[in-house]
């Protein structure tokens, strides 16, 4: 599941979901590069997201 899907399902802003995911990664000692990805928003900007198993 992607961080975008989590944001949509929970009604949260994506930036807050990614902030929370990064905090969990830090607490678990997991590097975010293992799950990191990116997407293009409606204006064409490339923004970070996460793909979680």
CHARMM-style PDB file with segment names, atoms N, HN, CA, C and O in Angstrom:
ATOM      1  N   UNK     1       0.854  -1.163   0.000  1.00  0.00      PROA
ATOM      2  CA  UNK     1       0.000   0.000   0.000  1.00  0.00      PROA
ATOM      3  C   UNK     1       0.902   1.229   0.000  1.00  0.00      PROA
ATOM      4  O   UNK     1       1.932   1.263   0.674  1.00  0.00      PROA
ATOM      5  N   UNK     2       0.502   2.218  -0.757  1.00  0.00      PROA
ATOM      6  HN  UNK     2      -0.334   2.190  -1.304  1.00  0.00      PROA
ATOM      7  CA  UNK     2       1.320   3.433  -0.822  1.00  0.00      PROA
ATOM      8  C   UNK     2       0.869   4.440   0.228  1.00  0.00      PROA
ATOM      9  O   UNK     2      -0.245   4.371   0.748  1.00  0.00      PROA
ATOM     10  N   UNK     3       1.751   5.363   0.520  1.00  0.00      PROA
ATOM     11  HN  UNK     3       2.656   5.420   0.098  1.00  0.00      PROA
ATOM     12  CA  UNK     3       1.400   6.423   1.460  1.00  0.00      PROA
ATOM     13  C   UNK     3       0.259   7.284   0.914  1.00  0.00      PROA
ATOM     14  O   UNK     3      -0.508   7.859   1.686  1.00  0.00      PROA
ATOM     15  N   UNK     4       0.146   7.374  -0.402  1.00  0.00      PROA
ATOM     16  HN  UNK     4       0.770   6.907  -1.029  1.00  0.00      PROA
ATOM     17  CA  UNK     4      -0.970   8.108  -1.013  1.00  0.00      PROA
ATOM     18  C   UNK     4      -2.297   7.415  -0.716  1.00  0.00      PROA
ATOM     19  O   UNK     4      -3.293   8.070  -0.410  1.00  0.00      PROA
ATOM     20  N   UNK     5      -2.304   6.084  -0.808  1.00  0.00      PROA
ATOM     21  HN  UNK     5      -1.495   5.551  -1.057  1.00  0.00      PROA
ATOM     22  CA  UNK     5      -3.519   5.321  -0.506  1.00  0.00      PROA
ATOM     23  C   UNK     5      -3.896   5.450   0.966  1.00  0.00      PROA
ATOM     24  O   UNK     5      -5.074   5.567   1.305  1.00  0.00      PROA
ATOM     25  N   UNK     6      -2.898   5.428   1.828  1.00  0.00      PROA
ATOM     26  HN  UNK     6      -1.941   5.333   1.552  1.00  0.00      PROA
ATOM     27  CA  UNK     6      -3.155   5.580   3.268  1.00  0.00      PROA
ATOM     28  C   UNK     6      -3.780   6.943   3.543  1.00  0.00      PROA
ATOM     29  O   UNK     6      -4.743   7.045   4.303  1.00  0.00      PROA
ATOM     30  N   UNK     7      -3.235   7.991   2.925  1.00  0.00      PROA
ATOM     31  HN  UNK     7      -2.453   7.908   2.307  1.00  0.00      PROA
ATOM     32  CA  UNK     7      -3.769   9.340   3.114  1.00  0.00      PROA
ATOM     33  C   UNK     7      -5.216   9.411   2.649  1.00  0.00      PROA
ATOM     34  O   UNK     7      -6.064   9.995   3.325  1.00  0.00      PROA
ATOM     35  N   UNK     8      -5.494   8.820   1.500  1.00  0.00      PROA
ATOM     36  HN  UNK     8      -4.806   8.346   0.951  1.00  0.00      PROA
ATOM     37  CA  UNK     8      -6.859   8.852   0.969  1.00  0.00      PROA
ATOM     38  C   UNK     8      -7.836   8.098   1.876  1.00  0.00      PROA
ATOM     39  O   UNK     8      -8.935   8.584   2.146  1.00  0.00      PROA
ATOM     40  N   UNK     9      -7.442   6.930   2.337  1.00  0.00      PROA
ATOM     41  HN  UNK     9      -6.550   6.535   2.117  1.00  0.00      PROA
ATOM     42  CA  UNK     9      -8.334   6.105   3.169  1.00  0.00      PROA
ATOM     43  C   UNK     9      -8.575   6.692   4.558  1.00  0.00      PROA
ATOM     44  O   UNK     9      -9.640   6.499   5.144  1.00  0.00      PROA
ATOM     45  N   UNK    10      -7.584   7.405   5.076  1.00  0.00      PROA
ATOM     46  HN  UNK    10      -6.719   7.562   4.600  1.00  0.00      PROA
ATOM     47  CA  UNK    10      -7.718   7.952   6.425  1.00  0.00      PROA
ATOM     48  C   UNK    10      -8.205   9.395   6.437  1.00  0.00      PROA
ATOM     49  O   UNK    10      -8.536   9.931   7.495  1.00  0.00      PROA
ATOM     50  N   UNK    11      -8.250  10.023   5.273  1.00  0.00      PROA
ATOM     51  HN  UNK    11      -7.981   9.587   4.414  1.00  0.00      PROA
ATOM     52  CA  UNK    11      -8.676  11.409   5.197  1.00  0.00      PROA
ATOM     53  C   UNK    11      -7.630  12.393   5.696  1.00  0.00      PROA
ATOM     54  O   UNK    11      -7.952  13.536   6.022  1.00  0.00      PROA
ATOM     55  N   UNK    12      -6.375  11.950   5.756  1.00  0.00      PROA
ATOM     56  HN  UNK    12      -6.114  11.022   5.491  1.00  0.00      PROA
ATOM     57  CA  UNK    12      -5.289  12.822   6.198  1.00  0.00      PROA
ATOM     58  C   UNK    12      -4.571  13.413   4.987  1.00  0.00      PROA
ATOM     59  O   UNK    12      -4.671  12.896   3.875  1.00  0.00      PROA
ATOM     60  N   UNK    13      -3.849  14.499   5.225  1.00  0.00      PROA
ATOM     61  HN  UNK    13      -3.767  14.919   6.129  1.00  0.00      PROA
ATOM     62  CA  UNK    13      -3.013  15.067   4.174  1.00  0.00      PROA
ATOM     63  C   UNK    13      -1.799  14.169   3.990  1.00  0.00      PROA
ATOM     64  O   UNK    13      -1.252  13.631   4.953  1.00  0.00      PROA
ATOM     65  N   UNK    14      -1.385  14.016   2.728  1.00  0.00      PROA
ATOM     66  HN  UNK    14      -1.829  14.453   1.946  1.00  0.00      PROA
ATOM     67  CA  UNK    14      -0.273  13.116   2.422  1.00  0.00      PROA
ATOM     68  C   UNK    14       1.001  13.529   3.145  1.00  0.00      PROA
ATOM     69  O   UNK    14       1.757  12.673   3.605  1.00  0.00      PROA
ATOM     70  N   UNK    15       1.244  14.814   3.251  1.00  0.00      PROA
ATOM     71  HN  UNK    15       0.630  15.510   2.878  1.00  0.00      PROA
ATOM     72  CA  UNK    15       2.474  15.267   3.929  1.00  0.00      PROA
ATOM     73  C   UNK    15       2.499  14.819   5.388  1.00  0.00      PROA
ATOM     74  O   UNK    15       3.567  14.523   5.924  1.00  0.00      PROA
ATOM     75  N   UNK    16       1.335  14.766   6.034  1.00  0.00      PROA
ATOM     76  HN  UNK    16       0.467  15.007   5.598  1.00  0.00      PROA
ATOM     77  CA  UNK    16       1.279  14.301   7.420  1.00  0.00      PROA
ATOM     78  C   UNK    16       1.477  12.792   7.513  1.00  0.00      PROA
ATOM     79  O   UNK    16       2.084  12.299   8.464  1.00  0.00      PROA
ATOM     80  N   UNK    17       0.972  12.069   6.538  1.00  0.00      PROA
ATOM     81  HN  UNK    17       0.480  12.469   5.765  1.00  0.00      PROA
ATOM     82  CA  UNK    17       1.179  10.613   6.510  1.00  0.00      PROA
ATOM     83  C   UNK    17       2.661  10.307   6.327  1.00  0.00      PROA
ATOM     84  O   UNK    17       3.204   9.450   7.025  1.00  0.00      PROA
ATOM     85  N   UNK    18       3.323  10.997   5.395  1.00  0.00      PROA
ATOM     86  HN  UNK    18       2.881  11.692   4.828  1.00  0.00      PROA
ATOM     87  CA  UNK    18       4.749  10.731   5.181  1.00  0.00      PROA
ATOM     88  C   UNK    18       5.573  11.125   6.407  1.00  0.00      PROA
ATOM     89  O   UNK    18       6.564  10.467   6.725  1.00  0.00      PROA
ATOM     90  N   UNK    19       5.170  12.189   7.094  1.00  0.00      PROA
ATOM     91  HN  UNK    19       4.365  12.723   6.836  1.00  0.00      PROA
ATOM     92  CA  UNK    19       5.854  12.589   8.330  1.00  0.00      PROA
ATOM     93  C   UNK    19       5.751  11.478   9.366  1.00  0.00      PROA
ATOM     94  O   UNK    19       6.740  11.131  10.013  1.00  0.00      PROA
ATOM     95  N   UNK    20       4.552  10.922   9.521  1.00  0.00      PROA
ATOM     96  HN  UNK    20       3.749  11.205   8.995  1.00  0.00      PROA
ATOM     97  CA  UNK    20       4.340   9.856  10.490  1.00  0.00      PROA
ATOM     98  C   UNK    20       5.100   8.587  10.116  1.00  0.00      PROA
ATOM     99  O   UNK    20       5.642   7.905  10.986  1.00  0.00      PROA
ATOM    100  N   UNK    21       5.139   8.276   8.836  1.00  0.00      PROA
ATOM    101  HN  UNK    21       4.699   8.830   8.129  1.00  0.00      PROA
ATOM    102  CA  UNK    21       5.888   7.097   8.375  1.00  0.00      PROA
ATOM    103  C   UNK    21       7.369   7.284   8.670  1.00  0.00      PROA
ATOM    104  O   UNK    21       8.027   6.360   9.149  1.00  0.00      PROA
ATOM    105  N   UNK    22       7.897   8.470   8.389  1.00  0.00      PROA
ATOM    106  HN  UNK    22       7.362   9.220   8.000  1.00  0.00      PROA
ATOM    107  CA  UNK    22       9.323   8.726   8.681  1.00  0.00      PROA
ATOM    108  C   UNK    22       9.611   8.588  10.177  1.00  0.00      PROA
ATOM    109  O   UNK    22      10.656   8.060  10.556  1.00  0.00      PROA
ATOM    110  N   UNK    23       8.704   9.051  11.020  1.00  0.00      PROA
ATOM    111  HN  UNK    23       7.855   9.480  10.712  1.00  0.00      PROA
ATOM    112  CA  UNK    23       8.884   8.923  12.474  1.00  0.00      PROA
ATOM    113  C   UNK    23       8.891   7.455  12.883  1.00  0.00      PROA
ATOM    114  O   UNK    23       9.683   7.054  13.736  1.00  0.00      PROA
ATOM    115  N   UNK    24       8.016   6.652  12.284  1.00  0.00      PROA
ATOM    116  HN  UNK    24       7.372   6.978  11.592  1.00  0.00      PROA
ATOM    117  CA  UNK    24       7.997   5.214  12.591  1.00  0.00      PROA
ATOM    118  C   UNK    24       9.282   4.542  12.125  1.00  0.00      PROA
ATOM    119  O   UNK    24       9.831   3.695  12.830  1.00  0.00      PROA
ATOM    120  N   UNK    25       9.767   4.916  10.938  1.00  0.00      PROA
ATOM    121  HN  UNK    25       9.322   5.604  10.365  1.00  0.00      PROA
ATOM    122  CA  UNK    25      11.023   4.367  10.445  1.00  0.00      PROA
ATOM    123  C   UNK    25      12.166   4.679  11.408  1.00  0.00      PROA
ATOM    124  O   UNK    25      12.981   3.809  11.718  1.00  0.00      PROA
ATOM    125  N   UNK    26      12.220   5.924  11.879  1.00  0.00      PROA
ATOM    126  HN  UNK    26      11.559   6.631  11.627  1.00  0.00      PROA
ATOM    127  CA  UNK    26      13.260   6.317  12.828  1.00  0.00      PROA
ATOM    128  C   UNK    26      13.180   5.486  14.105  1.00  0.00      PROA
ATOM    129  O   UNK    26      14.200   5.016  14.608  1.00  0.00      PROA
ATOM    130  N   UNK    27      11.974   5.305  14.625  1.00  0.00      PROA
ATOM    131  HN  UNK    27      11.145   5.686  14.216  1.00  0.00      PROA
ATOM    132  CA  UNK    27      11.790   4.535  15.860  1.00  0.00      PROA
ATOM    133  C   UNK    27      12.182   3.068  15.682  1.00  0.00      PROA
ATOM    134  O   UNK    27      12.660   2.428  16.619  1.00  0.00      PROA
ATOM    135  N   UNK    28      11.975   2.538  14.470  1.00  0.00      PROA
ATOM    136  HN  UNK    28      11.586   3.058  13.709  1.00  0.00      PROA
ATOM    137  CA  UNK    28      12.290   1.136  14.192  1.00  0.00      PROA
ATOM    138  C   UNK    28      13.710   0.935  13.678  1.00  0.00      PROA
ATOM    139  O   UNK    28      14.176  -0.198  13.558  1.00  0.00      PROA
ATOM    140  N   UNK    29      14.389   2.024  13.379  1.00  0.00      PROA
ATOM    141  HN  UNK    29      14.010   2.944  13.476  1.00  0.00      PROA
ATOM    142  CA  UNK    29      15.741   1.930  12.832  1.00  0.00      PROA
ATOM    143  C   UNK    29      15.760   1.444  11.390  1.00  0.00      PROA
ATOM    144  O   UNK    29      16.724   0.812  10.957  1.00  0.00      PROA
ATOM    145  N   UNK    30      14.699   1.738  10.649  1.00  0.00      PROA
ATOM    146  HN  UNK    30      13.917   2.251  11.001  1.00  0.00      PROA
ATOM    147  CA  UNK    30      14.572   1.330   9.250  1.00  0.00      PROA
ATOM    148  C   UNK    30      14.962   2.502   8.364  1.00  0.00      PROA
ATOM    149  O   UNK    30      14.600   3.645   8.642  1.00  0.00      PROA
ATOM    150  N   UNK    31      15.703   2.216   7.295  1.00  0.00      PROA
ATOM    151  HN  UNK    31      15.998   1.287   7.070  1.00  0.00      PROA
ATOM    152  CA  UNK    31      16.042   3.280   6.357  1.00  0.00      PROA
ATOM    153  C   UNK    31      14.888   3.476   5.380  1.00  0.00      PROA
ATOM    154  O   UNK    31      14.368   2.516   4.812  1.00  0.00      PROA
ATOM    155  N   UNK    32      14.506   4.707   5.199  1.00  0.00      PROA
ATOM    156  HN  UNK    32      14.928   5.487   5.661  1.00  0.00      PROA
ATOM    157  CA  UNK    32      13.349   4.980   4.353  1.00  0.00      PROA
ATOM    158  C   UNK    32      13.628   4.740   2.882  1.00  0.00      PROA
ATOM    159  O   UNK    32      12.690   4.613   2.095  1.00  0.00      PROA
ATOM    160  N   UNK    33      14.906   4.672   2.484  1.00  0.00      PROA
ATOM    161  HN  UNK    33      15.668   4.775   3.123  1.00  0.00      PROA
ATOM    162  CA  UNK    33      15.225   4.444   1.075  1.00  0.00      PROA
ATOM    163  C   UNK    33      14.746   3.075   0.606  1.00  0.00      PROA
ATOM    164  O   UNK    33      14.503   2.873  -0.584  1.00  0.00      PROA
ATOM    165  N   UNK    34      14.613   2.150   1.524  1.00  0.00      PROA
ATOM    166  HN  UNK    34      14.810   2.313   2.490  1.00  0.00      PROA
ATOM    167  CA  UNK    34      14.132   0.813   1.168  1.00  0.00      PROA
ATOM    168  C   UNK    34      12.690   0.871   0.663  1.00  0.00      PROA
ATOM    169  O   UNK    34      12.302   0.057  -0.174  1.00  0.00      PROA
ATOM    170  N   UNK    35      11.903   1.807   1.152  1.00  0.00      PROA
ATOM    171  HN  UNK    35      12.219   2.468   1.832  1.00  0.00      PROA
ATOM    172  CA  UNK    35      10.495   1.918   0.806  1.00  0.00      PROA
ATOM    173  C   UNK    35      10.165   3.193   0.024  1.00  0.00      PROA
ATOM    174  O   UNK    35       9.015   3.415  -0.354  1.00  0.00      PROA
ATOM    175  N   UNK    36      11.167   4.015  -0.209  1.00  0.00      PROA
ATOM    176  HN  UNK    36      12.101   3.835   0.098  1.00  0.00      PROA
ATOM    177  CA  UNK    36      10.948   5.301  -0.853  1.00  0.00      PROA
ATOM    178  C   UNK    36      10.600   5.196  -2.326  1.00  0.00      PROA
ATOM    179  O   UNK    36      11.061   4.296  -3.028  1.00  0.00      PROA
ATOM    180  N   UNK    37       9.799   6.109  -2.770  1.00  0.00      PROA
ATOM    181  HN  UNK    37       9.425   6.840  -2.199  1.00  0.00      PROA
ATOM    182  CA  UNK    37       9.377   6.193  -4.155  1.00  0.00      PROA
ATOM    183  C   UNK    37       9.020   7.649  -4.433  1.00  0.00      PROA
ATOM    184  O   UNK    37       9.253   8.516  -3.591  1.00  0.00      PROA
ATOM    185  N   UNK    38       8.464   7.919  -5.589  1.00  0.00      PROA
ATOM    186  HN  UNK    38       8.275   7.214  -6.273  1.00  0.00      PROA
ATOM    187  CA  UNK    38       7.998   9.266  -5.893  1.00  0.00      PROA
ATOM    188  C   UNK    38       6.796   9.191  -6.821  1.00  0.00      PROA
ATOM    189  O   UNK    38       6.533   8.162  -7.443  1.00  0.00      PROA
ATOM    190  N   UNK    39       6.079  10.291  -6.900  1.00  0.00      PROA
ATOM    191  HN  UNK    39       6.293  11.127  -6.395  1.00  0.00      PROA
ATOM    192  CA  UNK    39       4.922  10.393  -7.785  1.00  0.00      PROA
ATOM    193  C   UNK    39       4.864  11.803  -8.332  1.00  0.00      PROA
ATOM    194  O   UNK    39       5.506  12.709  -7.800  1.00  0.00      PROA
ATOM    195  N   UNK    40       4.104  11.990  -9.382  1.00  0.00      PROA
ATOM    196  HN  UNK    40       3.583  11.254  -9.814  1.00  0.00      PROA
ATOM    197  CA  UNK    40       3.912  13.320  -9.963  1.00  0.00      PROA
ATOM    198  C   UNK    40       2.540  13.835  -9.543  1.00  0.00      PROA
ATOM    199  O   UNK    40       1.525  13.158  -9.708  1.00  0.00      PROA
ATOM    200  N   UNK    41       2.533  15.049  -8.997  1.00  0.00      PROA
ATOM    201  HN  UNK    41       3.357  15.599  -8.863  1.00  0.00      PROA
ATOM    202  CA  UNK    41       1.254  15.635  -8.598  1.00  0.00      PROA
ATOM    203  C   UNK    41       0.577  16.272  -9.807  1.00  0.00      PROA
ATOM    204  O   UNK    41       1.085  16.187 -10.926  1.00  0.00      PROA
ATOM    205  N   UNK    42      -0.555  16.901  -9.582  1.00  0.00      PROA
ATOM    206  HN  UNK    42      -0.967  16.970  -8.674  1.00  0.00      PROA
ATOM    207  CA  UNK    42      -1.336  17.464 -10.677  1.00  0.00      PROA
ATOM    208  C   UNK    42      -0.632  18.600 -11.408  1.00  0.00      PROA
ATOM    209  O   UNK    42      -0.997  18.935 -12.535  1.00  0.00      PROA
ATOM    210  N   UNK    43       0.383  19.197 -10.767  1.00  0.00      PROA
ATOM    211  HN  UNK    43       0.679  18.925  -9.851  1.00  0.00      PROA
ATOM    212  CA  UNK    43       1.133  20.268 -11.429  1.00  0.00      PROA
ATOM    213  C   UNK    43       2.404  19.759 -12.099  1.00  0.00      PROA
ATOM    214  O   UNK    43       3.150  20.536 -12.696  1.00  0.00      PROA
ATOM    215  N   UNK    44       2.653  18.445 -11.999  1.00  0.00      PROA
ATOM    216  HN  UNK    44       2.047  17.814 -11.514  1.00  0.00      PROA
ATOM    217  CA  UNK    44       3.825  17.852 -12.635  1.00  0.00      PROA
ATOM    218  C   UNK    44       5.050  17.765 -11.756  1.00  0.00      PROA
ATOM    219  O   UNK    44       6.103  17.309 -12.201  1.00  0.00      PROA
ATOM    220  N   UNK    45       4.928  18.200 -10.501  1.00  0.00      PROA
ATOM    221  HN  UNK    45       4.073  18.571 -10.139  1.00  0.00      PROA
ATOM    222  CA  UNK    45       6.080  18.122  -9.594  1.00  0.00      PROA
ATOM    223  C   UNK    45       6.298  16.680  -9.162  1.00  0.00      PROA
ATOM    224  O   UNK    45       5.338  15.930  -8.985  1.00  0.00      PROA
ATOM    225  N   UNK    46       7.544  16.296  -8.992  1.00  0.00      PROA
ATOM    226  HN  UNK    46       8.324  16.906  -9.136  1.00  0.00      PROA
ATOM    227  CA  UNK    46       7.893  14.979  -8.471  1.00  0.00      PROA
ATOM    228  C   UNK    46       8.009  15.093  -6.958  1.00  0.00      PROA
ATOM    229  O   UNK    46       8.839  15.844  -6.447  1.00  0.00      PROA
ATOM    230  N   UNK    47       7.168  14.341  -6.240  1.00  0.00      PROA
ATOM    231  HN  UNK    47       6.493  13.730  -6.655  1.00  0.00      PROA
ATOM    232  CA  UNK    47       7.130  14.404  -4.790  1.00  0.00      PROA
ATOM    233  C   UNK    47       7.367  13.021  -4.190  1.00  0.00      PROA
ATOM    234  O   UNK    47       7.066  12.009  -4.821  1.00  0.00      PROA
ATOM    235  N   UNK    48       7.904  12.977  -2.975  1.00  0.00      PROA
ATOM    236  HN  UNK    48       8.149  13.800  -2.462  1.00  0.00      PROA
ATOM    237  CA  UNK    48       8.192  11.674  -2.356  1.00  0.00      PROA
ATOM    238  C   UNK    48       6.936  10.984  -1.857  1.00  0.00      PROA
ATOM    239  O   UNK    48       5.965  11.629  -1.461  1.00  0.00      PROA
ATOM    240  N   UNK    49       6.975   9.665  -1.884  1.00  0.00      PROA
ATOM    241  HN  UNK    49       7.763   9.140  -2.206  1.00  0.00      PROA
ATOM    242  CA  UNK    49       5.941   8.839  -1.274  1.00  0.00      PROA
ATOM    243  C   UNK    49       6.602   7.538  -0.827  1.00  0.00      PROA
ATOM    244  O   UNK    49       7.788   7.323  -1.080  1.00  0.00      PROA
ATOM    245  N   UNK    50       5.858   6.693  -0.180  1.00  0.00      PROA
ATOM    246  HN  UNK    50       4.895   6.867   0.026  1.00  0.00      PROA
ATOM    247  CA  UNK    50       6.378   5.422   0.295  1.00  0.00      PROA
ATOM    248  C   UNK    50       5.508   4.284  -0.204  1.00  0.00      PROA
ATOM    249  O   UNK    50       4.286   4.413  -0.279  1.00  0.00      PROA
ATOM    250  N   UNK    51       6.133   3.180  -0.541  1.00  0.00      PROA
ATOM    251  HN  UNK    51       7.126   3.076  -0.480  1.00  0.00      PROA
ATOM    252  CA  UNK    51       5.424   1.954  -0.917  1.00  0.00      PROA
ATOM    253  C   UNK    51       5.689   0.943   0.191  1.00  0.00      PROA
ATOM    254  O   UNK    51       6.807   0.451   0.346  1.00  0.00      PROA
ATOM    255  N   UNK    52       4.657   0.644   0.951  1.00  0.00      PROA
ATOM    256  HN  UNK    52       3.749   1.044   0.825  1.00  0.00      PROA
ATOM    257  CA  UNK    52       4.801  -0.241   2.096  1.00  0.00      PROA
ATOM    258  C   UNK    52       4.205  -1.619   1.792  1.00  0.00      PROA
ATOM    259  O   UNK    52       3.168  -1.713   1.135  1.00  0.00      PROA
ATOM    260  N   UNK    53       4.856  -2.687   2.268  1.00  0.00      PROA
ATOM    261  HN  UNK    53       5.698  -2.611   2.802  1.00  0.00      PROA
ATOM    262  CA  UNK    53       4.310  -4.023   2.024  1.00  0.00      PROA
ATOM    263  C   UNK    53       3.045  -4.282   2.819  1.00  0.00      PROA
ATOM    264  OT1 UNK    53       2.465  -5.364   2.721  1.00  0.00      PROA
TER     265      UNK     53
END
